[in-house]
Amino acid sequence: MTDCLFCKIVAGEIPADVVLDREGVLAFRDINPQAPVHVLVIPKEHIQDATTIRPTHGGVLTEMIAAAGEIASAGDVDQSGYRLVFNVGPDAGQTVLHLHMHLLGGRPMAWPPG
């Protein structure tokens, strides 16, 4: 999508602090971090949000989760714990309409969130 912020990051049109680049996913630091480790993991293919995921997206979802594990290990939060979050819609806090998973770690997480 030509007007999608994350698609522009994938295309290299907008800079990002990239922490991992794989065939189907890209991960970069959130510009408004909510934890010491706050990374967004996105599919390179434009998928609007979790409601538009189809069975054919299984591979990219697996790649996103595997990437999160790798990033958590590199960020030294794999042992203490981390949170993976998909927001869907404005009430959940989704501001960019491109599927993305937040990896948050490096501090205790409260429940319920928000």
C-alpha positions in Angstrom: 0.0 0.0 0.0 1.5 3.3 -1.0 0.2 5.3 2.0 1.0 2.8 4.7 3.7 3.9 7.1 5.0 0.4 7.7 5.0 -0.5 4.0 7.2 2.6 3.5 9.6 1.4 6.2 9.7 -2.0 4.6 10.5 -0.3 1.2 13.3 1.7 2.8 11.5 5.0 2.2 11.3 5.9 5.9 14.2 5.1 8.2 13.7 2.8 11.2 16.0 1.4 13.9 15.9 -2.1 12.5 16.8 -5.0 14.8 16.0 -7.9 12.6 15.3 -8.3 8.8 14.1 -11.7 7.5 12.6 -12.8 4.3 9.0 -12.2 5.4 9.3 -10.0 8.5 11.0 -6.8 9.6 11.5 -5.8 13.3 12.3 -2.3 14.5 12.3 -0.3 17.7 9.1 1.5 18.6 9.5 5.3 18.4 7.4 5.7 21.5 8.7 2.8 23.7 6.5 1.6 26.6 9.2 -0.6 28.0 13.0 -0.8 28.0 12.7 -3.3 25.1 9.8 -2.3 22.8 10.1 -3.7 19.3 7.5 -3.9 16.5 7.6 -7.1 14.4 5.7 -6.7 11.1 5.1 -8.8 8.0 6.7 -7.4 4.9 3.5 -8.1 3.1 0.7 -5.6 3.9 -1.9 -7.3 6.1 -4.2 -4.7 7.7 -4.7 -6.3 11.1 -5.4 -9.6 12.9 -9.0 -9.7 11.5 -7.7 -10.0 8.0 -5.3 -12.9 8.6 -6.1 -15.9 6.3 -4.9 -19.5 6.5 -2.2 -18.6 3.9 -0.6 -16.3 6.4 0.4 -19.1 8.7 4.1 -19.0 7.6 4.5 -15.3 8.2 2.9 -15.5 11.6 5.3 -18.3 12.6 8.1 -16.2 11.3 6.9 -13.2 13.4 6.8 -15.4 16.6 10.2 -16.9 15.9 11.6 -13.4 15.3 10.2 -12.2 18.6 12.0 -15.1 20.4 15.3 -14.2 18.7 14.9 -10.5 19.6 13.9 -11.3 23.2 17.0 -13.4 23.6 19.2 -10.7 22.1 17.6 -8.1 24.4 18.2 -10.3 27.4 14.5 -10.5 28.3 14.0 -14.1 27.2 14.6 -15.4 30.8 12.8 -12.7 32.8 9.8 -12.6 30.5 8.3 -10.5 27.8 4.9 -9.7 26.3 3.7 -10.1 22.7 0.7 -7.9 21.8 -1.4 -7.5 18.7 -3.8 -4.5 18.8 -6.9 -4.5 16.6 -8.8 -1.2 16.0 -8.7 2.2 17.6 -10.1 1.2 21.0 -7.2 -1.3 21.4 -4.6 1.4 20.4 -3.9 0.4 16.8 -2.7 3.5 15.1 -1.1 2.0 12.0 -3.3 -0.2 9.8 -0.6 -2.8 9.1 -0.4 -5.9 11.2 2.2 -5.6 13.8 3.2 -7.3 17.0 4.6 -5.4 19.9 7.4 -7.2 21.9 7.6 -5.6 25.3 10.1 -6.5 28.0 12.7 -5.3 30.5 10.2 -4.4 33.2 7.4 -6.1 35.1 4.2 -6.1 33.2 0.9 -5.4 35.0 -2.4 -7.3 34.5 -4.8 -6.3 33.3 -2.9 -4.1 30.8 -3.9 -0.6 29.9 
